[in-house]
Amino acid sequence: MIVLANINLKAISLKARPLLGFLLFFSGCGNERNQFTINGNTMGTTYSIKFVSSTTNIDIESIESGIDSLLNQLNKQMSTWDPKSEISLFNSWKSLEPYPVSEALLKVMNGAIDISRKTDGLFDITVYELMRLWGFGPNPKSGMPDNNEIISALNRSGYGKITIKNETLIKSNKSIKVDLNAIAKGYGVDKVFAYVRTKGYEDIFVEIGGEVRCSGKNRNNRKWTIGIEDPLVFDSNDNDFCAILHLDDGSVATSGNYRNIVNLDGEILGHTINPKTGFPIQTDVLSVTVLSESCMIADAWATALMVMDYEIGYEKVNNNPEIDAVWIMKDSEDGNRYVSKSGNMEIKELKYLFK
């Protein structure tokens, strides 16, 4: 393993921020390809949609209205911050009877449970109560949780306690609650991307809170360029990147503990919880970036790989043709950071050589 420079860990900002795993690079405008951009806010973060056309005769307001409508509907289905959303109503459902849900929620739940099986439960959307105990989510608990609270929350979690049958969700524990934060943004990216494509465009870039799906080329007729943030300098005024991806088809998502953090009784904790132990993860992995055709899959796997040790995650990725990944790690021996990758992503190294 080779590193270009020695860089020590520095203090992490106490301010929790939305996870923005990527920053987009732009080059100069071209005259023959016109790029249109729509920006906004959704799911507690921002979004940016770009598409390229050979004409300037575009009904941009109609497209923007369609995107806003789609994202508003997604929030009404999957936001745990909205007490009247579909997922919140399911969480408050104190019954073992089947609970009918929308096609969208069913798709996300199916995808989540499939990845839970593939990761031996290290990805699990039933961590709502565990997240709350550690100070995250819409109703966070203050102070450090004790062991009895964690054990109780673990007894009320576990993806195997939810069954999908005939377009319904069935709880085997009345108190189980679901948090879709680790997969819903990616699903939203996929939905917006599909919507823009139905309008006849092929050169598309969709980003929600750092999760990306794109196709075709940018306005300069080049692949879309996405920078992976350096996890330890994200709070500086300068954009600092560990690596750059060049992509013309596919999705990219990142997960890391360096943005969404909480201070509990003087201890700084990241938001990634091991669903088996109930405790925040302790690992040498600072962030994981995942590439897949589907952004929903990339989003969920990025979270799953953050829970795993690097060696286990690397094996999982190599055995899964749906995904590719880049890890940014802190070496436990000398304190240096390394970038490692699996597969054949087109990556330009900035600071570090790949293992």
MIZAFI-94947 format. One record per residue (C-alpha): residue in one letter; x negated, y negated, z. Coordinates in steps of 0.02 Angstrom, whole numbers. Layout:
N
residu: A | u: X | v: Y | w: Z
...
***
This chain:
355
residu: M | u: 0 | v: 0 | w: 0
residu: I | u: -77 | v: -167 | w: -53
residu: V | u: -37 | v: -343 | w: 4
residu: L | u: -97 | v: -507 | w: -69
residu: A | u: -91 | v: -610 | w: 89
residu: N | u: -77 | v: -590 | w: 277
residu: I | u: 78 | v: -678 | w: 345
residu: N | u: 135 | v: -665 | w: 525
residu: L | u: 313 | v: -658 | w: 587
residu: K | u: 380 | v: -826 | w: 643
residu: A | u: 527 | v: -874 | w: 752
residu: I | u: 697 | v: -842 | w: 673
residu: S | u: 824 | v: -982 | w: 673
residu: L | u: 966 | v: -957 | w: 798
residu: K | u: 1094 | v: -1030 | w: 680
residu: A | u: 1199 | v: -896 | w: 595
residu: R | u: 1224 | v: -923 | w: 410
residu: P | u: 1313 | v: -831 | w: 269
residu: L | u: 1205 | v: -698 | w: 189
residu: L | u: 1137 | v: -770 | w: 28
residu: G | u: 1015 | v: -642 | w: -34
residu: F | u: 977 | v: -723 | w: -200
residu: L | u: 940 | v: -893 | w: -272
residu: L | u: 967 | v: -925 | w: -458
residu: F | u: 834 | v: -1001 | w: -570
residu: F | u: 887 | v: -1117 | w: -712
residu: S | u: 790 | v: -1174 | w: -864
residu: G | u: 825 | v: -1313 | w: -987
residu: C | u: 985 | v: -1328 | w: -1089
residu: G | u: 1000 | v: -1260 | w: -1264
residu: N | u: 1104 | v: -1339 | w: -1401
residu: E | u: 1176 | v: -1183 | w: -1482
residu: R | u: 1239 | v: -1093 | w: -1327
residu: N | u: 1353 | v: -1186 | w: -1208
residu: Q | u: 1356 | v: -1134 | w: -1026
residu: F | u: 1508 | v: -1168 | w: -916
residu: T | u: 1500 | v: -1163 | w: -726
residu: I | u: 1638 | v: -1146 | w: -596
residu: N | u: 1593 | v: -1166 | w: -412
residu: G | u: 1698 | v: -1148 | w: -255
residu: N | u: 1719 | v: -1074 | w: -82
residu: T | u: 1788 | v: -905 | w: -32
residu: M | u: 1768 | v: -773 | w: 105
residu: G | u: 1675 | v: -894 | w: 217
residu: T | u: 1542 | v: -927 | w: 86
residu: T | u: 1520 | v: -1001 | w: -89
residu: Y | u: 1540 | v: -934 | w: -264
residu: S | u: 1469 | v: -979 | w: -433
residu: I | u: 1532 | v: -914 | w: -601
residu: K | u: 1440 | v: -950 | w: -763
residu: F | u: 1481 | v: -897 | w: -940
residu: V | u: 1410 | v: -940 | w: -1109
residu: S | u: 1506 | v: -983 | w: -1267
residu: S | u: 1462 | v: -1040 | w: -1442
residu: T | u: 1604 | v: -1167 | w: -1435
residu: T | u: 1647 | v: -1311 | w: -1319
residu: N | u: 1834 | v: -1288 | w: -1344
residu: I | u: 1864 | v: -1200 | w: -1177
residu: D | u: 2016 | v: -1213 | w: -1063
residu: I | u: 1907 | v: -1217 | w: -909
residu: E | u: 2049 | v: -1268 | w: -794
residu: S | u: 2150 | v: -1114 | w: -838
residu: I | u: 2002 | v: -999 | w: -806
residu: E | u: 1964 | v: -1087 | w: -641
residu: S | u: 2145 | v: -1069 | w: -587
residu: G | u: 2143 | v: -884 | w: -627
residu: I | u: 1983 | v: -858 | w: -525
residu: D | u: 2053 | v: -954 | w: -376
residu: S | u: 2213 | v: -852 | w: -381
residu: L | u: 2116 | v: -690 | w: -387
residu: L | u: 2003 | v: -737 | w: -241
residu: N | u: 2148 | v: -801 | w: -136
residu: Q | u: 2236 | v: -635 | w: -161
residu: L | u: 2078 | v: -542 | w: -110
residu: N | u: 2069 | v: -642 | w: 52
residu: K | u: 2251 | v: -601 | w: 90
residu: Q | u: 2211 | v: -418 | w: 69
residu: M | u: 2041 | v: -395 | w: 152
residu: S | u: 1997 | v: -539 | w: 269
residu: T | u: 1988 | v: -494 | w: 453
residu: W | u: 1985 | v: -682 | w: 490
residu: D | u: 2165 | v: -697 | w: 430
residu: P | u: 2282 | v: -616 | w: 559
residu: K | u: 2415 | v: -595 | w: 425
residu: S | u: 2303 | v: -514 | w: 295
residu: E | u: 2337 | v: -336 | w: 240
residu: I | u: 2185 | v: -267 | w: 329
residu: S | u: 2225 | v: -362 | w: 490
residu: L | u: 2402 | v: -293 | w: 490
residu: F | u: 2331 | v: -118 | w: 467
residu: N | u: 2210 | v: -148 | w: 611
residu: S | u: 2355 | v: -196 | w: 724
residu: W | u: 2457 | v: -43 | w: 669
residu: K | u: 2471 | v: 64 | w: 826
residu: S | u: 2539 | v: 220 | w: 746
residu: L | u: 2478 | v: 384 | w: 671
residu: E | u: 2607 | v: 372 | w: 533
residu: P | u: 2552 | v: 336 | w: 352
residu: Y | u: 2526 | v: 151 | w: 316
residu: P | u: 2560 | v: 97 | w: 134
residu: V | u: 2426 | v: -17 | w: 60
residu: S | u: 2392 | v: -109 | w: -103
residu: E | u: 2297 | v: -33 | w: -248
residu: A | u: 2150 | v: -151 | w: -215
residu: L | u: 2133 | v: -105 | w: -32
residu: L | u: 2150 | v: 79 | w: -75
residu: K | u: 2008 | v: 65 | w: -201
residu: V | u: 1892 | v: -20 | w: -76
residu: M | u: 1935 | v: 106 | w: 61
residu: N | u: 1902 | v: 251 | w: -58
residu: G | u: 1735 | v: 176 | w: -107
residu: A | u: 1687 | v: 145 | w: 74
residu: I | u: 1728 | v: 321 | w: 131
residu: D | u: 1635 | v: 396 | w: -17
residu: I | u: 1477 | v: 300 | w: 30
residu: S | u: 1501 | v: 346 | w: 213
residu: R | u: 1495 | v: 529 | w: 163
residu: K | u: 1340 | v: 503 | w: 55
residu: T | u: 1249 | v: 413 | w: 197
residu: D | u: 1299 | v: 537 | w: 333
residu: G | u: 1401 | v: 402 | w: 418
residu: L | u: 1266 | v: 267 | w: 423
residu: F | u: 1384 | v: 161 | w: 320
residu: D | u: 1548 | v: 146 | w: 412
residu: I | u: 1685 | v: 14 | w: 395
residu: T | u: 1765 | v: 64 | w: 563
residu: V | u: 1637 | v: -39 | w: 660
residu: Y | u: 1757 | v: -184 | w: 694
residu: E | u: 1754 | v: -161 | w: 884
residu: L | u: 1566 | v: -133 | w: 887
residu: M | u: 1537 | v: -293 | w: 789
residu: R | u: 1651 | v: -387 | w: 909
residu: L | u: 1556 | v: -320 | w: 1060
residu: W | u: 1392 | v: -385 | w: 990
residu: G | u: 1462 | v: -559 | w: 957
residu: F | u: 1513 | v: -548 | w: 773
residu: G | u: 1679 | v: -559 | w: 683
residu: P | u: 1837 | v: -660 | w: 713
residu: N | u: 1855 | v: -619 | w: 900
residu: P | u: 1675 | v: -603 | w: 964
residu: K | u: 1638 | v: -553 | w: 1143
residu: S | u: 1519 | v: -662 | w: 1241
residu: G | u: 1375 | v: -586 | w: 1337
residu: M | u: 1281 | v: -423 | w: 1315
residu: P | u: 1396 | v: -269 | w: 1309
residu: D | u: 1369 | v: -131 | w: 1435
residu: N | u: 1352 | v: 54 | w: 1395
residu: N | u: 1531 | v: 94 | w: 1445
residu: E | u: 1598 | v: -35 | w: 1322
residu: I | u: 1489 | v: 34 | w: 1183
residu: I | u: 1542 | v: 213 | w: 1218
residu: S | u: 1725 | v: 160 | w: 1218
residu: A | u: 1703 | v: 71 | w: 1051
residu: L | u: 1615 | v: 222 | w: 976
residu: N | u: 1762 | v: 331 | w: 1028
residu: R | u: 1875 | v: 214 | w: 931
residu: S | u: 1769 | v: 215 | w: 773
residu: G | u: 1712 | v: 337 | w: 641
residu: Y | u: 1759 | v: 342 | w: 457
residu: G | u: 1825 | v: 519 | w: 478
residu: K | u: 1966 | v: 451 | w: 587
residu: I | u: 2049 | v: 373 | w: 433
residu: T | u: 2128 | v: 480 | w: 297
residu: I | u: 2186 | v: 420 | w: 126
residu: K | u: 2341 | v: 507 | w: 61
residu: N | u: 2466 | v: 459 | w: -75
residu: E | u: 2422 | v: 273 | w: -75
residu: T | u: 2429 | v: 263 | w: 114
residu: L | u: 2302 | v: 253 | w: 256
residu: I | u: 2324 | v: 367 | w: 407
residu: K | u: 2239 | v: 340 | w: 574
residu: S | u: 2196 | v: 486 | w: 688
residu: N | u: 2161 | v: 359 | w: 826
residu: K | u: 2289 | v: 221 | w: 850
residu: S | u: 2157 | v: 96 | w: 907
residu: I | u: 2037 | v: 111 | w: 759
residu: K | u: 2003 | v: -50 | w: 664
residu: V | u: 1918 | v: -84 | w: 498
residu: D | u: 1794 | v: -219 | w: 446
residu: L | u: 1768 | v: -232 | w: 257
residu: N | u: 1636 | v: -369 | w: 263
residu: A | u: 1501 | v: -252 | w: 197
residu: I | u: 1596 | v: -206 | w: 39
residu: A | u: 1735 | v: -332 | w: 1
residu: K | u: 1622 | v: -468 | w: -69
residu: G | u: 1550 | v: -346 | w: -195
residu: Y | u: 1725 | v: -291 | w: -245
residu: G | u: 1771 | v: -475 | w: -267
residu: V | u: 1623 | v: -500 | w: -383
residu: D | u: 1678 | v: -351 | w: -488
residu: K | u: 1856 | v: -418 | w: -499
residu: V | u: 1803 | v: -593 | w: -551
residu: F | u: 1679 | v: -523 | w: -677
residu: A | u: 1815 | v: -414 | w: -755
residu: Y | u: 1934 | v: -563 | w: -762
residu: V | u: 1808 | v: -674 | w: -853
residu: R | u: 1771 | v: -533 | w: -975
residu: T | u: 1957 | v: -519 | w: -1018
residu: K | u: 1944 | v: -698 | w: -1079
residu: G | u: 1828 | v: -639 | w: -1218
residu: Y | u: 1658 | v: -683 | w: -1144
residu: E | u: 1509 | v: -564 | w: -1136
residu: D | u: 1371 | v: -677 | w: -1068
residu: I | u: 1430 | v: -689 | w: -888
residu: F | u: 1353 | v: -721 | w: -717
residu: V | u: 1461 | v: -703 | w: -559
residu: E | u: 1393 | v: -735 | w: -385
residu: I | u: 1485 | v: -732 | w: -218
residu: G | u: 1381 | v: -764 | w: -63
residu: G | u: 1224 | v: -695 | w: -145
residu: E | u: 1305 | v: -539 | w: -221
residu: V | u: 1286 | v: -542 | w: -410
residu: R | u: 1353 | v: -459 | w: -566
residu: C | u: 1301 | v: -513 | w: -739
residu: S | u: 1297 | v: -462 | w: -921
residu: G | u: 1221 | v: -527 | w: -1082
residu: K | u: 1103 | v: -677 | w: -1085
residu: N | u: 1097 | v: -851 | w: -1013
residu: R | u: 1113 | v: -1011 | w: -1114
residu: N | u: 932 | v: -995 | w: -1168
residu: N | u: 968 | v: -821 | w: -1237
residu: R | u: 862 | v: -740 | w: -1102
residu: K | u: 902 | v: -615 | w: -966
residu: W | u: 978 | v: -687 | w: -808
residu: T | u: 842 | v: -719 | w: -678
residu: I | u: 872 | v: -686 | w: -493
residu: G | u: 750 | v: -720 | w: -353
residu: I | u: 740 | v: -613 | w: -195
residu: E | u: 716 | v: -726 | w: -45
residu: D | u: 570 | v: -710 | w: 72
residu: P | u: 661 | v: -661 | w: 234
residu: L | u: 541 | v: -755 | w: 347
residu: V | u: 541 | v: -926 | w: 263
residu: F | u: 726 | v: -941 | w: 219
residu: D | u: 748 | v: -1089 | w: 337
residu: S | u: 616 | v: -1196 | w: 252
residu: N | u: 657 | v: -1335 | w: 130
residu: D | u: 568 | v: -1248 | w: -13
residu: N | u: 635 | v: -1099 | w: -109
residu: D | u: 519 | v: -955 | w: -71
residu: F | u: 535 | v: -786 | w: -156
residu: C | u: 455 | v: -616 | w: -137
residu: A | u: 503 | v: -552 | w: -308
residu: I | u: 606 | v: -595 | w: -462
residu: L | u: 728 | v: -482 | w: -553
residu: H | u: 771 | v: -499 | w: -738
residu: L | u: 942 | v: -428 | w: -778
residu: D | u: 1058 | v: -422 | w: -928
residu: D | u: 1184 | v: -295 | w: -864
residu: G | u: 1225 | v: -238 | w: -688
residu: S | u: 1250 | v: -293 | w: -509
residu: V | u: 1132 | v: -346 | w: -370
residu: A | u: 1166 | v: -360 | w: -183
residu: T | u: 1056 | v: -389 | w: -32
residu: S | u: 1069 | v: -357 | w: 154
residu: G | u: 957 | v: -420 | w: 293
residu: N | u: 957 | v: -469 | w: 476
residu: Y | u: 874 | v: -637 | w: 451
residu: R | u: 1027 | v: -745 | w: 419
residu: N | u: 1177 | v: -685 | w: 518
residu: I | u: 1109 | v: -675 | w: 695
residu: V | u: 1170 | v: -706 | w: 871
residu: N | u: 1087 | v: -753 | w: 1037
residu: L | u: 1154 | v: -643 | w: 1177
residu: D | u: 1082 | v: -684 | w: 1348
residu: G | u: 921 | v: -746 | w: 1268
residu: E | u: 898 | v: -596 | w: 1153
residu: I | u: 906 | v: -627 | w: 965
residu: L | u: 1005 | v: -490 | w: 876
residu: G | u: 1043 | v: -459 | w: 693
residu: H | u: 1217 | v: -417 | w: 631
residu: T | u: 1178 | v: -242 | w: 564
residu: I | u: 1245 | v: -114 | w: 688
residu: N | u: 1203 | v: 70 | w: 683
residu: P | u: 1378 | v: 148 | w: 681
residu: K | u: 1314 | v: 307 | w: 763
residu: T | u: 1224 | v: 230 | w: 912
residu: G | u: 1327 | v: 71 | w: 928
residu: F | u: 1171 | v: -36 | w: 944
residu: P | u: 1090 | v: -162 | w: 825
residu: I | u: 960 | v: -80 | w: 715
residu: Q | u: 775 | v: -74 | w: 758
residu: T | u: 677 | v: -53 | w: 597
residu: D | u: 528 | v: -117 | w: 498
residu: V | u: 645 | v: -159 | w: 353
residu: L | u: 678 | v: -347 | w: 339
residu: S | u: 794 | v: -340 | w: 189
residu: V | u: 854 | v: -221 | w: 55
residu: T | u: 907 | v: -269 | w: -121
residu: V | u: 1012 | v: -144 | w: -219
residu: L | u: 1047 | v: -134 | w: -405
residu: S | u: 1199 | v: -41 | w: -473
residu: E | u: 1327 | v: -54 | w: -611
residu: S | u: 1462 | v: -96 | w: -483
residu: C | u: 1435 | v: -239 | w: -361
residu: M | u: 1549 | v: -153 | w: -236
residu: I | u: 1432 | v: -4 | w: -234
residu: A | u: 1277 | v: -115 | w: -226
residu: D | u: 1352 | v: -216 | w: -82
residu: A | u: 1392 | v: -63 | w: 24
residu: W | u: 1228 | v: 26 | w: -11
residu: A | u: 1128 | v: -129 | w: 36
residu: T | u: 1207 | v: -124 | w: 208
residu: A | u: 1185 | v: 64 | w: 222
residu: L | u: 1000 | v: 57 | w: 178
residu: M | u: 970 | v: -79 | w: 308
residu: V | u: 1027 | v: 44 | w: 442
residu: M | u: 905 | v: 179 | w: 383
residu: D | u: 719 | v: 191 | w: 405
residu: Y | u: 627 | v: 153 | w: 243
residu: E | u: 575 | v: 334 | w: 213
residu: I | u: 753 | v: 399 | w: 231
residu: G | u: 823 | v: 260 | w: 123
residu: Y | u: 693 | v: 285 | w: -12
residu: E | u: 740 | v: 469 | w: -25
residu: K | u: 925 | v: 426 | w: -32
residu: V | u: 897 | v: 304 | w: -175
residu: N | u: 787 | v: 424 | w: -273
residu: N | u: 923 | v: 556 | w: -261
residu: N | u: 1063 | v: 439 | w: -314
residu: P | u: 1070 | v: 392 | w: -500
residu: E | u: 1199 | v: 255 | w: -464
residu: I | u: 1077 | v: 141 | w: -374
residu: D | u: 902 | v: 68 | w: -371
residu: A | u: 825 | v: -33 | w: -230
residu: V | u: 690 | v: -153 | w: -172
residu: W | u: 636 | v: -158 | w: 11
residu: I | u: 547 | v: -300 | w: 98
residu: M | u: 461 | v: -229 | w: 252
residu: K | u: 351 | v: -278 | w: 397
residu: D | u: 211 | v: -153 | w: 419
residu: S | u: 208 | v: -92 | w: 599
residu: E | u: 17 | v: -79 | w: 606
residu: D | u: -53 | v: -244 | w: 545
residu: G | u: 98 | v: -361 | w: 539
residu: N | u: 87 | v: -388 | w: 351
residu: R | u: 240 | v: -384 | w: 240
residu: Y | u: 261 | v: -274 | w: 89
residu: V | u: 380 | v: -259 | w: -56
residu: S | u: 419 | v: -82 | w: -113
residu: K | u: 534 | v: -20 | w: -247
residu: S | u: 616 | v: 134 | w: -318
residu: G | u: 655 | v: 165 | w: -502
residu: N | u: 623 | v: 52 | w: -650
residu: M | u: 697 | v: -120 | w: -615
residu: E | u: 618 | v: -257 | w: -718
residu: I | u: 532 | v: -356 | w: -581
residu: K | u: 402 | v: -493 | w: -583
residu: E | u: 296 | v: -490 | w: -424
residu: L | u: 267 | v: -658 | w: -342
residu: K | u: 175 | v: -626 | w: -178
residu: Y | u: 151 | v: -442 | w: -157
residu: L | u: 101 | v: -292 | w: -257
residu: F | u: 221 | v: -146 | w: -258
residu: K | u: 183 | v: 16 | w: -170
***
